[in-house]
Amino acid sequence: KARELGLRMDLTLGSGWPYGGPQVPINQAAGRLRVERVKVALKAELVTLPSITAGEKLLAAFLVSPREEAMAPGGSRELTEMSDGAVRLPPGVEGPVEVLFFIASRTGMQVKRPSIGAEGFVLDHLDRAAVDDYLKDVGDRLMKAFGSNPPYAIFCDSLEVYNSDWTGDFLEEFQRRRGYDLKPYLPALVTGAGSKTSAVRHDRGLTLTELLNERFLSPMRDWSHRNRTLFRIQDYGVPAAALSSNAYADLPEGEGAQWKTLSATRWASSASHLYGRAVTSSETWTWLHSPSFRATPLDMKAEADLHFLQGVNQLIGHGWPYTAEGVEYPGWRFYAAGAFNEKNPWWIAMPDVSRYLQRVSFILRQGRPANDVAIYLPNDDAWARFTNGNANMIEALREIVGPNVIPRMIEAGYNFDLFDDSSFKQTGRVENGTLLLAENRYKVVILPNVGTMPLETLRSLEDFARGSGVLIAAKRTPLEAPGFWATQANHSEMSELSRRIFEGPSALGRFLPDEIEQLSAELKKRLQPDVALSPAAPEIGFIHRTTSDAEIYFLVNTANAPRKTTAAFRVAELEPEWWDPMTGGVQSAPVVERGPHHVSVTLDLQPYESRVLVFSRQPRQSQQRSSEPVPQRREADLSTGWQVRFGEAGAPVRMEALRSWTDDENRRYYSGLAVYEKTFSLPAEFLDESLRVTLDFGDGRPLAPPPGRLRANGMQAWFEGPVREAAVVTVNGRRAGSVWRPPYSIDLTGLMRRGENKLRIVVGNTAINYMAGHAAPDYRLLNLRYGERFQPQDMDALQPVASGLFGPIRLIAVSK
């Protein structure tokens, strides 16, 4: 059916997420290391063993005490005398002490949001036999339905296997890979093991990542390729995926619109750049403007642009439900997302919204990324922070990198990719003061709060700095080598190498103890910004791609208010053009200043507005002379005297002054379309061929987010436009386009005629007004039968939303 409709189809192996279901037995369910802590009573000799259930195995018991002199190094002693359901304590132990029981267990996690009949355990992603069985029982059977037409890609949703940090043969695999027995050091994962605590935790974390790579990601990729399809995955979270784990992904995918943080979206785009993947997709609109059906086209654009700013060039809309026949309007409500379907009246503008998203996705696939900065991810420090039940790599890295480095760098005019040691080994080299990762060239490397890293990596970065590359350590410098087997000599060598790079008058690198105050200035001193804004406008973001004959910049005002500034782009001998992602039109961009290494243009961006600026080799445009005529401007007010019809069968209503539909009690809960019509006589001077004529709907106003709403249930555009929420404009029977985002205006040049003109504007609001006037669905019987599988978001206090045209509506003619 997808082929028949010209659609692409990806296949998820199962229902809901993570992978799992009724085919997964308990002994192949996601594993965890369960720890039972038992306080020992005074003078006790025996401690009862904990209950061991199906799928579990007792690994060891340890006596722990704050009095380390009574124990082995690290304050613990293994207890081995077990019989009759109890463990015997050694003589002479004095409190306070505890016994820690370590049990190879299961998380018990069930598949999230499964369809009926697909309930069951989440798969153990660290068990190769479990993965192979799942691919046989689920994957192979699903693929049979496709016959000779395989899906475009196999999809694996978020790695949210909560608390997963163990598998049945973990002790054996640890011994084989790390060269020592983890069992005596198990208390290090809970209370500590003296000076070796961080090293043991590091080695355990590294082993978890290796097992995920080898036992889940690699088999998934190979199975997909055998079935003549690609592997698309959101490769972060738990189990402990590293950035370099994306080496096994054909289509790395992110999620999250936080463009100035270490986000999963930037994680995915960086992986695409490092491993030569042309497409980066992102789960988009997941929690957009709750509740369901409240999201608007402007909300969609505002979030999509934040994904584009992080290097995404394929949006995966998440998500909206199909609705069975006979279900009351507006249909089934997905708990987590906006509803982008024909049940929402603003759907009339969706073709234009989609064309915008399509154009930007296309332009961001041209050439290759042109990011200046490579941010090193300190995986070794992150692994060392793993504790029992907490093995999330990207979360640990966020804590280490902190909240300051990325925004300071972006606001200084630079963009970046992330990399780690494995991706550097796989794709990287240093060449003449440049760090090369695949085809990407970086002049700056930042070590953000790095304490531990491999010696060979730092030696390579020393060569990078010696060749005039900019190497910056923020907050601290690396002083230790990673892992259990790192010797004092290794640490001393690392410390000496770090001092040689970052200390003294002849230091090759630069150490910044306070990245908040120092990073921006240091970057600008060492490398001209890619985009320098004057005055500063931190809400304006950019992404830069380069081709053999052009430099492409996608620019976004992420603020809910206008921003005007001058932008100096680090290009030379190139001419700029504005490529309009809304219409596909191209026009020359006036140059404010031209230097030997930059070209400056004015950025005058409306709230949430985005533009594409392309620099290429073309004949230079002549500068405008001061003696040329002052631009003309003519206006005609069309705000009054409209005939408005609500719905197909509605009788026309005369609306002398534009107002919200909700002002009329009988339309307070109306969701749908309204047709505004007006006939007017156009003054002859508006038809001058030197003029550009637009229909302007007004400016709108920014909204202040209520306290606590900035991070609650996703994002929204904090802006109230003069069109609520979308309008399609027709002039004299010809479609001019749609209006749904700032600037709220539309070009009518060439559509007007002398004398009488007929203007028709179809306006659609959201389905919220109807929902606010009707009882919410009663899910009690559904929940009694199937359990509470979701909770509707923010549906308990729905209120009708202002709708329609608010004006003023003006016809404006200005010189072209």
N, C-alpha and C positions, 0 to 999 in steps of 0.2 A: 504493500500500500504506500509506503514511503517513497519508493521508486516511482510509482504511478503519479504521485503528487509532486514529484521533484524535490522531495525532502531528504535530509540526511537522517539516519537512524543510528544511535549508539545503544549498546546493550549493557544493562547492569546485571551482573551474575547473582540474581537473587531478588529479594524484596526488602525495601528499607535499607538500613545500613547499621554497622559494618556487615561484611559478608557473614552469612550464617543462616540458620533456619532448622527445620525439623530433621534434616539429613545429618546434622552434626551431633554425634554422641558426646556424652560427658567427657570421655577420655580424649576427645579432640577439640574440646571447647577452650576458649581463651584462658591462658594460665596466669597465675599470680603466685607470689611468695607470701603465704599467710604467716603472720607472726602472732603467737599467743603469749601475753606477758602475765606471769603469775607471781604475785608477791608471796614470799616465803614466810610462814609463821615462825616465831621465835622457837628455837630448839627443834624445828621440824627435821625429820629424817627422810621423808618421802614426799613427793609431789605428784599428784595424779596427772596422767597424760591427758592431753586434750582429745576431744572427740574427733575421729577421722572419718570423713564421709566419702561417698563415691567420687572417684576421680582424684583423690588426695593421697599423699604419702608423707609420713613423718621423716624429715631429713636429719634433724639434729636438735639437741637441747643444750643450752648454755646457762651457766650460773653467772650472773653479772652483778657487780657491786661498785659503788663509788670508791671503795678502798682498793685501788689498783694493786697495792702490794700483796693483796691476798689472792690475786688472780694472775693469769698469764698477761703478757703485754696487751694493753687495750682494755683491761678491766673485765675479762671474761674467762671462763673455764668450761670446756666441753664436758657434759655429763653423759656417760656411756652405759652405766648400769641401769638397765630397764627390764622390769619383769612385772607380771601381774597388774598391768595397767598403770604402773607408776615408775618414776625415775628416782634413784637413790642419790641423796646429797652426800658430798664428802664430809668426813668428820671435821669438827672444829670450825665450821663456818659460822660467823657471827653477822647478824643483820646490821643495817638493812640490805637485803639482797632480793633479787628476782630471778626467776627462771624464764628464759626465752625459748619457746618452742618454734622451730622453723618447719613449715609444712608446705610441700609442693602442692598447690591448690588450684582452684579454678575461680575466675572472677564471677561466674554465674550470670554474666551480662547476657541479656536477650537482645535480639535484633530490634533496632528502633524503628517504629512506624511500619511494621510489616503489614502486608495484606492478609486477609483472613486465610488461615491455613499455612502461612509462611512463618509462623512464630517458631522460635527456637534459639539455641545457644549461638553466640557469636563464635566464629572460627578462631582457633589458635593459629595466628599468623606466623608463629615461630616454629611450627611443626610441619616439616616437609610432607610427611605422610598424610597429615590432615588436609593440607592444601591440595595434594594430588587427588585425594578422595573427593574433595569438594568439587574440583574441576571435572572429575569424572561423573559424579552424581548430579551436579547442577549444570556446569558449563557445557559439557558435551551434549547433554539432553536439550538444552536451550538452542545450541548451535544447529542441531538437526532440523529445527524448524525453518532455518534459513536456506537450506539446500545449497544451491550454487551461488546464492547472492548473500555473502556475509555482511554483517553490519559494518558501518564505517569504523567503529571503535568499540572496544570493551571499556566500560567505565567502572572505576572504583571510587566511591565517595569517601568522605572524610575518614581518616584513620583515627576514629574515636573509640578505640578498644580500651575503655577506661580501666585503669589499674593493671593493665597487662604488662608483666615484667618477668615472666618465667615460662619455661616449658619443661617437659618431662626429662629431657637429657641435658638440662642446662649445666649441671655440675661437670658432666663428662666433656661437653663442648668447651666449657671455660678452661678446664685443665688442658685440653688439646691446643687451644688457641693462645692462652696466656702463659702456659708453662708452669702453673702452680695450682694447688688445690684451693678452691674458694671456700670449702666447707668450714675450715677453722676460722675464717674471717667473716662469716655471715653476720655476726653482731655489728660489724662495721656499717652495715646497711641500715642499722636501727639506732644504735647508741654511740658507735665509734669503735675504732681499733687503734687508738694511739696515733702515732705519726704516720701510719700507713692507711688511715681512714680514707683520705681523698684518693689515694692511688687505687685502693681496692674498688671504691665506687666508680672511679674512672674506667677500670678494666671491665667491670660488670656492665656499665653503660655501653662501652665499645662493643662488647660481645652481643648485647641486645640488638644494636644496629646492624652488625654483621649478619646475625641470624635473620632479621627481617629482610635484608637485601638478598640473601642467598636462598632463603626458603619460601619467601612469598613474592617479592618483586620480580626476581629473575624468572621463576616459573610462570608467573602471570604474563610477563612479556613474551616468553617463549611460546606459551600456549596460544596467546593472541596471534602471534606471527604464524604459527602452524595452521591456524584457522583463517589465514589471509585477512587479518584485520589488525588494527592498531590498539595500543594500550594507553588509555587516558586515566589519570589518577590524581587525586588530591593527596600528595605525598608528604604529609607532615602530621605531627601529633603523636599518638600512641598506637602501636609500638614506636620505639624511638627512631623515627626516620630522620636522617640528616639531609642537608641540602643536596649532597652528592648522591643520595639514594635515588634522585631523579634521573640518574644515568640510565635507569631501567624503564623510564617513561618515554613513550613516543610523543605524548601530548601532556606536558605538565599543566596542572590546573591549580589555581589559587582560589581564595575567597577573602572577602573583607575589603572595605573601602578606606581603610586608615592609611592614607598615602604618605604620611610623614612618620611612620613607625616601621619596625621590623615586622612586616605583615606577611601573612601566608601568600598574598597576591604577589608581592615583590619577590618572595622566596621562589615562586613558580616562574616568574619572568626571568629572574637571574639564572635559574636552571636551564631555561630554554636558550638563553644567550650562551651559556657555558657549553652546552651540549649540542649546539647547532640546530635547535628546533625552531622552525620558522613561525610556529603558531603557539601562543600562550593563551589558554582559556581561563576564565574565572567564573565561579559561581556568583551570580549577580542578583541583587534585589531580594535576598533571602528574607529579610525582616523589614522591607521597605514600607515606611509610613503605616504602621499598624493603626487600625485593624484591617483585615482583609477587605478589599474593594475601596480603600481610602486613598491608595497611592495614585498620583497624577502623572501625566507625561513629563512635567518638569521634575518631579521626584525621580523618575526613571533616568532622565538625562543627568541630573546632578550626581547620582551615584555612578552611572556608567562612566562619566568623565573621570571620576577618581580612580576607577580601574584602568582607564586608558593612561592616566598619568603614571601608573606603575608598570607600564610596558605590556599590558594586556591588549590583544588584538582579536579576541574572539570571546563574545559574551554568551554565557550559558544561563538563560533565565530560570530562576528558581522561585517559585514554580507555581502552577495553578491547576486546579482540577477540572476534569471533564464533568459535565452534569447530565444526569439521566433525564429522559423526557418526563414531564409531569412534575418536576421539582419546582417549588415556588421561586419566583424571581427574587434575587439575582442568581440563584443556583447554589451549588455546594461551595462552602467557604474553606479554603485551605488555611490551616492554623498559623502558618509562618510567613505568608507573603502576600503581596499585592495580587490582584486578579486582572491579568492583562488579556481580556477576551471581550467578545462582542456584547457581553452583559453589562459592561461598564460603558455608559453613554459616550465618554470621550474617545471611544474606539475609532470614531470618524477621523481622528488625527493620526492613528497608528501607522498608516502607510508612510507619512512624512517622518514620524519618529524613527521608524525602521530604516528609512533611507539615510537619515543622519548617522545612525549607529553603523550602518553598512559602509558609508563613505569613510568614516574615521577608522573603522577596522581595516579597511582596504589600505588606506594611506599609511597606517602603522605596520603594515607588512612589507612596505617597500624598503629596499636596501638592507641596512643592518643597524643595530643600536649604536648610538654615539655617546656613551656614558664615560665621564672622565675618571670616576672614582671607583675603586674596588674596596669594599669593606670586608675584612677578614672575619669569619665567624669562628670564635674560639670553642670548637667542639670539645676539646680536651677539658676545658674549664667546665663546660656544661655537663659532660658525663660525670665529672667529679662531684657535681651537685645532686646527682640522682640519689634518692633515698628509697626506702621500701614503699612501693605503691605510687611512686612519683618518678616517671621516666619519660618526660615530655621534652624533647630536644628543643623545639622552637620556643617553648615557654621559658626554659632555662636560659636560652640565648637572649631572649628579650630582657630578662632581668640583668644579665651581665652587660649587654650593650647599653642598656639604660635608655631614657627618654630624650636625650639631648643631642647626640651626635647626628642623627639623621635629619631632624628639622633644621639644625644649624647649617648643615651642609647644603640642603636643598635651598634654603632661604639665601644662602650666599651665591647661588647661581650655578650649582653643579648637580648632576644626576649620577646615579650609582648602580652597581650590581653587587651582589653578595657572592662570596666564594668561601670554600673551606679547604682543608688540607687534601682530602681525597680528590676533589674536583681540580685542584691545582696539579696534583700528580698526574691526573688523567688528561688534562687539556692544556696545562699551562707551561710557560717558560718565561725567562727574563731575557730581554734583548735590547741593548742600547738604551737603558734607562726606561724601558717600557715593560709593563707586565702584560703578557699576552695570554689570554684565556680563550682558546679556540681562535676565532677570527676577531676577537675584541681586544682593543688596545687601551690600556689604562696608564695614565701619568701619575695618579695618586693612589696610594694604598694606606688605609687607616686600620690600625689595630685598636679596637675599642675595648678598653679595660681588660686586656689580655694578660693573664698571669702565667699560663702554661701553654707551651706549643712545641712541636717537634723542632729539634735543632736544624734539620735540613731545610725546613721551611724558612726559618729566620735567616739562615745562611743565604738562601736565594733572595730574600728581601734585602739583605745587605748588598748583594750584587746589584739589585734594582736601584738602591739608593746611591751606590757608588757611580752608577751610570747616569746620574742626575734625575732619577725618579724621586718623587716626593713621598717620603715615608713618615707617617705621623702615628705616634702612640698616644692615645688619650687616656687620662686618668691614672694609668700605671703602665709599667713596662714589663714584658715577660721575663721571669727570673727562674723558672723551673722547667725541667723536662717532664713529660707525662709518663704515668704508669708505674706499676709495682717494681719493675726491674730497673727503673731509673736510679742511677747511683749518685752519690754526693759529687763525684767527679762530673757526671752529666749536668747536675744542677749548677755546679761552679762554672762549667763551660758555657752554659746558657746565660748565666748571670754576667759573665765577662763579655760575651758577645753582645748582650743587650747594652751593657755600659759603653762598649766601644761604638755602638751605633748611635746611642741617644745622649751620651754625656760628653762634656768637654767642648772647647772652642772649635774643634775640627769635626764635630759630630755629623755623621751623614744624615741621620734622621732628626726628627723634632719631637720632643716629649712635651705634651700639654697636660699639666695636672688638672686644669680646669677647662674642660672643653666648652662649657657654656660661654665663657668670656673670651676664649682664645681661638677657637677653631675657625670661625668665619674669617677673622683677620689673617690667620696663618695661611689658609687656603688662597685667599685673594693675593697675598704677597708672593706665593710660590707659583700660581697658575692663574692666568686671566680667566674670569668666569665665562662659562658658555653663554649665559644670559645674565646681564647685570641690569637691575631695575633702579631707576632714579626718578622720583623718590621710591624708597623701598615699599614693596607691596607683597608681604609674605603669603597672602591668600592666592596669589597668581602662581600657578604651577606650569611646568612644561615637560615635554618629552621630545627628544631629538633623535632623528634617524638620518643616516647619510647614504647617498647613492653615488654612483660614479660621476654624476653630473648635477647633483642637487643636494641641498641641505634642507631637511624638512623639520619644522617645529610645530608641534601641537600645543596650543596655549589655552589655559582655562582660568577663569576667575571663579574660585571656589567659594567666594563670599556671597552673602545675600544683599550686597550693596554695590554700586558701581565702583570701579577702580580705574584711575587714569594715571599713566606713568610713561616714561621713556625707557625702552628696552634696547640695550646695546648687545648685539649678537656677534659672537666670535667667528665672523666670516670675513673674507676679503675678496674684492674683485667679483662679487656676485650681486645680482639684482633681485630684490624681493617682490613677491606677489602674494596677495591674499587669495587663498583658495577657500571658497565658502562651503563648509561641510553641510550646510542646510540646503543649498540650491545647486551646488556643483559649479557655480560661477567663479570666474577668475578676474581679478583686477590688480593693477599695479599698486604697490604699497609705497607711499611717499617716504623718502629718506630724510630724516631729521639731521643726521650727521654721518659722515663717512671718514673713517680713519684707516691707518695702514693695516689694522688687525680687527676692525669691527665695523659694523653698519648698524645705525640706530634708527628705530622707527617708533612712532607713538602707539601705545596700547591704550585704547579707550573701550573698556569692556563693561557691559551691563552685568547685573547679578547673574551668576551661573552661566555666563556666556563663554563660548569656546570658539577658537579660530585656528586655521592652519596657515602658517607663513612658510612659503617655499622660496629659497634662494637658489638661483641658477644662473648659468652664463647666458646672457642675452644682451641685446643692445641696451645701453644705459638710457634710462628715461631722462629727458630734459627737465631741469628744475623749473618749477613754476616761477614766473616773473612777478615782481611786486606791482607792476603796472597793469596786470590783468584785472578785469572787472571784478568787483566784489560779488560773491555768490548771491544769487537771487533766492528769495524764500516767499512762498505764498501759502496761505492756510484757508481752509473752509471748515467750519464746525458742522458736524453731522450728528451731534449727540441727541437731538430731539426728533419727535415725530415718527417713531418706528411702529410698524405693524408687526406684532409678535404672535405666533401661533405655537401652542404647546402640544406636541404629539401630532400624529398624522390626522386625527379626527378633530383636533381642537379648533374652536372658532377664533379668528384673529382678535387680538386685544391691542388697543392703541396705547403705546407707552411713550408719553411725552418726555419723561425724564427716566434715564436708565437707572434701574434698581435691581436688587437681588430678588430672585424668585421667592425666596423664603420670607420676604416682606408681606406677601399675600398669603393669608391663612390657608386658602384652598389649594395653594401650591407649595406649602411649607415642606411637604414630604414627597415632592415630585422629583423623580430621577428619570432622565430621558433627554430628548432633544427639543430645542425650541428654535423656530425659524424667525429671524429678524429680517424684515424687508423694508426697503426705502427707495423711492424714486426721487432723483434730484437733477437739477440742471447744472452742468459743469461750465464754469466760466471759461471763455476761450483762451485766456492767458495760461491755463493749466496745461494746454496742449502744445505749448512751445517745445520743439524737439530738443532743446538744450536742457530741459527739466526732467528730473526723475520724480515720479509721483508715488507716494506711499499712503497707505491707510494706517493711521496711528491710533492705537487703543488706549494710550496712557502708560504710566510708568509702574504702577503697583507700589507696594511698600514692604520693607523687610519686617520680619517678625522676630521677637525675642524668645528664644526657647525657654519654656518653663523650667524651673530648677529640677535637676535630676533627669531631664528628658534627652540630653545630648547623647547618651549612650544606651537609652532604654529601647529595646526592640528595634534595633536598626536605625537607619537614618531617614531624613526627609529634607526637602528644600524649605528652608525657613523664610518663605516669601509668599505674599498674597498678591496675585496678579490682578489686572483689570479684566481679564478673561478667565472665567471659572467654569470648566477647566481647559476647554479646547474649542476652537471655532474654525470652520471651513468657510472661506470667503469665495463668492462667485460674483463676477461683474458682467452684466449683460449676457448671462448664460455661459460664461467661460470661467472655469475654476482658476482662481489666482493662487490658492495654496491654503495652508492652515496656520493658525496662530495659537501657540501653546507655551511659549517661553519668552523671557526677555531677549532682545527688545520686542515688545508686543506691537509689531508693525509688519506690513506686508507690501511688497512692491506691486503697484498696479500700472506701471509704465507700459503703454501700448494696449491696455485693455479698455481705456476710457475713450469716449467719443464726444464730439461736439454736441451740445444740447442735452437732451434727457438721457440719464443713465440709471440702470436698475442695479441696486446693491442687495445681495442676499447673503446673510450670515447664519449658518447653522451652528448652534452652540450645544455642547454636551457637558454635563456635570459628572459626578460620580454616582455610584449606586448607594452611597451612604444615606442619602436623604430618604429613599424608600425604606431602607433597613431601619432607620431611626423611627419611622412611623408604624412599624409592624413588629409583632412579637418575634423574639429571637427563637431559633429552632430549639426544641426541647430534646436534649440528648440523653435523657434519663434511661429510656428503654434500650437505646443503642448501647449505652455504657453497661447496663445490667447484663445484656446479652454477650457483649464482646469485650468488656472492660473499658476503662477510660484510656483511650489510645492517644488523645490529644486534648489540650485545653484551649478553647477559643481565646484569642488575644484581644484584650481591650474592647470586648463586645458588650460590656455590662452597662455602659452609660453613653450610648450613641446619641448624638445630637445632629440635626440637619446642618449642612454646610452651605454658606452663602454661594449662590450659583448665578450664572448668566453674565451679561456685559455690564460694566460699571462706568466706563468712559473716563474722561471725555474722548469721543471718537472724532478724529480730525483727518481731513484730506490735506496732505502737506506736499508741496512741490518745491524742490531745491535744485540748484544747478548740478549737473552731472559731474 
